Amino acid sequence: MNAPIRIAIVDDHPLFREGVTRSLAEIGGFELVGEGANADDAEQLARAAPDILLLDISMPGGGLKALGAILAARPQQKVVMLTVSEANADVAEALKVGARGYVLKGVGSKALAEILRDVADGQSYVSPILSARLLSDLLKPAGSKPDPLSLLTAREADILKLVSEGLSNKEVAARLSLQEKTVKHHMTRVLAKLNVRNRTEAALIAREAREIRN
């Protein structure tokens, strides 16, 4: 009988950690050897040399920063990013630094287990939709103007589209069945990613991008 794959998971949402741990335990073949909630925890857990370390990107201290520190100290450590971030920049940076996998949190438990088995066997994995996006960017003609909206997740793009159509946060929330505070949170991230000061400037970028595509 093969030894179980030793997993450590770092994510600042305890319920998510619990869900992943329970799902893998039910499938079998995995052993949880540690869990944490921030970058410092991740670096400490890596010292125990789990077979695979699962990291979130948006945890306190930064998942990508922790990834770099961990692999600088232990280049052989297998790390899989398990995150909601679909941003090309995050995917590219994680792979450049040395992550063995980049998985979106919507993945099913059986699929996640299969991915982790493959990574444990020495393979790499990137969610198909994200690898297709990266390939598309690589194939763009040199000197072509980058699409600023490529940095946004699907949800952020949906929200920005409605904002650019003149809807308020409250109206966007109603349209997408979200809480208004959730829309505000997403818009804060949109402004940061697009490097603009307010929703008006963000809406202008969205309209310009649509005109270029059309």
C-alpha positions in Angstrom: 0.0 0.0 0.0 1.4 3.4 -1.0 2.1 5.9 1.7 -0.4 8.8 2.0 0.5 12.1 0.4 1.4 14.5 3.1 -0.5 17.8 2.7 -0.2 21.2 4.5 -2.7 23.9 3.7 -2.5 27.7 4.3 -5.5 29.8 3.8 -7.0 32.6 6.0 -10.5 31.0 5.9 -10.8 28.2 8.5 -14.0 26.9 6.9 -12.3 26.5 3.6 -9.3 24.7 5.1 -11.7 22.4 7.0 -13.6 21.7 3.8 -10.5 20.8 1.8 -9.2 18.7 4.6 -12.4 16.8 5.1 -12.9 16.2 1.3 -9.4 14.8 0.9 -9.8 12.6 4.0 -13.0 11.1 2.6 -11.3 10.4 -0.7 -8.3 8.8 1.0 -4.6 8.6 0.3 -3.8 12.0 1.9 -2.6 13.0 5.3 -2.9 16.6 6.7 0.3 17.4 8.4 -0.3 21.1 9.2 -2.4 24.2 8.4 -2.0 27.9 8.8 -3.6 31.3 7.9 -0.8 33.6 6.8 2.6 33.8 5.0 4.6 33.3 8.3 2.6 30.1 8.9 3.4 28.9 5.4 7.1 29.4 5.8 7.0 27.6 9.1 5.0 24.7 7.7 7.4 24.3 4.8 10.2 23.5 7.2 8.3 20.3 8.0 8.7 19.3 4.4 5.2 18.2 3.4 4.9 16.4 0.1 2.7 19.3 -1.1 2.0 22.7 0.4 -1.3 24.4 -0.7 -1.2 28.2 -0.6 -3.8 30.9 -1.1 -2.6 34.0 -2.9 -4.7 36.6 -0.9 -3.9 35.5 2.6 -2.2 37.9 5.1 1.4 38.5 4.2 0.8 37.5 0.5 0.8 34.0 -0.9 3.2 34.9 -3.7 5.7 36.4 -1.3 5.5 33.3 0.8 6.0 31.2 -2.3 9.2 33.0 -3.1 10.6 32.7 0.4 9.8 29.0 0.7 11.3 28.1 -2.7 14.4 30.2 -2.0 15.0 28.1 1.1 13.7 24.8 -0.2 13.7 24.7 -4.0 12.5 21.1 -4.0 9.3 21.9 -2.1 6.2 21.2 -4.2 3.7 24.1 -3.9 0.3 24.4 -5.4 -1.6 27.7 -5.4 -5.2 27.1 -4.5 -6.9 30.5 -5.0 -9.8 32.5 -6.4 -7.4 34.8 -8.4 -7.8 34.4 -12.1 -5.5 37.3 -12.9 -2.9 36.5 -15.6 -0.2 38.4 -13.6 -0.8 36.2 -10.6 -0.7 33.0 -12.6 2.5 34.1 -14.5 4.3 35.2 -11.3 3.4 32.0 -9.4 4.7 29.8 -12.3 7.8 32.0 -12.8 8.7 31.7 -9.1 8.3 27.9 -9.2 4.8 26.8 -8.1 4.0 23.3 -9.4 0.3 24.0 -9.7 -2.2 26.8 -10.0 -5.8 25.7 -9.1 -9.0 27.7 -8.8 -11.0 27.3 -5.7 -14.1 26.2 -7.6 -12.4 22.9 -8.4 -14.3 19.7 -7.3 -12.8 17.5 -4.5 -12.1 14.5 -6.8 -10.5 16.7 -9.4 -8.3 18.4 -6.7 -7.3 15.0 -5.4 -6.2 13.9 -8.9 -4.3 17.1 -9.4 -2.4 16.6 -6.1 -1.6 13.0 -7.0 -0.1 14.2 -10.3 1.9 16.9 -8.7 3.2 14.4 -6.1 4.3 12.3 -9.1 6.3 15.2 -10.4 3.8 16.7 -12.9 2.6 20.3 -13.1 -0.9 21.7 -13.4 -2.6 24.9 -14.4 -6.4 25.3 -14.6 -7.2 24.9 -18.3 -9.0 28.3 -18.6 -6.0 30.1 -17.2 -3.4 28.3 -19.3 -5.5 29.1 -22.4 -5.4 32.8 -21.4 -1.7 32.8 -20.8 -1.1 31.1 -24.2 -3.3 33.7 -25.9 -1.2 36.5 -24.3 2.0 34.8 -25.5 0.7 34.6 -29.0 -0.3 38.3 -29.3 1.8 40.2 -31.9 4.8 42.0 -30.4 4.0 45.6 -29.7 0.2 45.1 -29.5 -1.5 47.1 -26.9 -2.3 45.0 -23.8 -5.9 44.7 -22.6 -6.0 46.3 -19.2 -9.1 44.3 -18.3 -7.1 41.0 -18.5 -6.0 41.7 -14.9 -9.5 41.3 -13.7 -11.2 38.2 -12.5 -14.5 37.2 -14.2 -16.6 38.6 -11.4 -14.6 41.9 -11.3 -15.1 42.2 -15.1 -18.9 41.6 -14.7 -19.2 44.3 -12.0 -17.1 46.8 -14.0 -19.2 46.2 -17.1 -22.4 47.1 -15.2 -20.7 50.1 -13.5 -19.6 51.3 -16.9 -23.3 51.1 -18.0 -24.1 53.6 -15.2 -25.4 51.3 -12.5 -24.8 52.1 -8.8 -23.2 49.6 -6.4 -26.6 48.9 -5.0 -28.0 48.2 -8.5 -25.1 46.1 -9.4 -25.5 44.0 -6.3 -29.2 43.5 -7.1 -28.4 42.5 -10.7 -25.8 39.9 -9.7 -27.4 38.7 -6.4 -24.6 40.0 -4.3 -24.4 42.1 -1.2 -23.6 45.8 -1.7 -20.5 45.6 0.5 -19.2 42.7 -1.7 -19.6 44.9 -4.8 -17.7 47.7 -3.1 -14.9 45.2 -2.2 -14.6 44.1 -5.8 -14.6 47.7 -7.1 -11.7 48.5 -4.7 -9.7 45.7 -6.2 -10.7 46.9 -9.8 -9.5 50.4 -9.1 -6.2 49.1 -7.7 -5.6 46.7 -10.7 -6.4 49.3 -13.3 -4.4 52.0 -11.4 -7.2 54.5 -11.5 -8.6 56.8 -8.8 -12.3 56.3 -9.1 -15.2 54.4 -10.8 -15.5 57.0 -13.5 -12.0 56.4 -14.8 -12.5 52.7 -14.5 -15.7 52.9 -16.6 -13.8 54.9 -19.3 -11.2 52.1 -19.5 -13.9 49.5 -19.8 -15.6 51.4 -22.6 -12.4 52.0 -24.5 -11.5 48.3 -24.2 -14.9 47.3 -25.6 -14.4 49.7 -28.5 -11.0 48.2 -29.3 -12.5 44.6 -29.3 -15.4 45.7 -31.5 
